[in-house]
Amino acid sequence: MLSLYHDAQTPVHTVPAGVKLVVLAVAGTALFFVRSMLWLAVALAVVLLLYMVARIPWRATARQVVSLTPFLALIMLAQVLFTGWQSGVLVGERVLTLVLLANLVTLTTRTSAMIDTIEKALRPLRPLGVRPDRVGLLVAMTIRFIPVIREQAELVRSAQRARGIERSTVFLIPLLIRTLRMADQVGEALDARGLD
């Protein structure tokens, strides 16, 4: 299965998927209780240190941070306008740290290992109507489609540039249409294989 996995032999890669997911959930929750800019900066530094340990190329990390910048700037701006600059900085640090940590888990964990872990964790909920195999399929497809949608976005941008349109406010409409068509095709393929 195509994934965002970065293959390497490092201590971060050898940590079991279940441990990584638990650490991510705990860290994600704990970060929202930290009210100090300094401690959030320390948490961000620890995550960046883990990137170094995992030998993730800095260019790849920087590219992801740059792609996150517009959303992060909007969130921080809203916080600054409504609650003050300190709150804006705190939210920015939290979101950046959490996104980088989640990305690190994705980069250092094979998708199959992550799905197996999620399915095992959900098995006790089967009597309540939860279908672990379906949840695993949903997670796998979500992870799989992130790079696919990014490719579709690049195709739309290339097509617009070829027509002499450098910046367009209607960029999202063709991307949305392509994504919905792709979702229909995937749905039909799943139906054909007996998955409802």
PyMOL commands that set and color helices and strands:
alter all, ss='L'
color gray80, all
select helices_A, chain A and resi 11-14+17-31+37-53+58-83+85-108+111-128+132-162+172-192
alter helices_A, ss='H'
color red, helices_A
deselect
rebuild
show_as cartoon
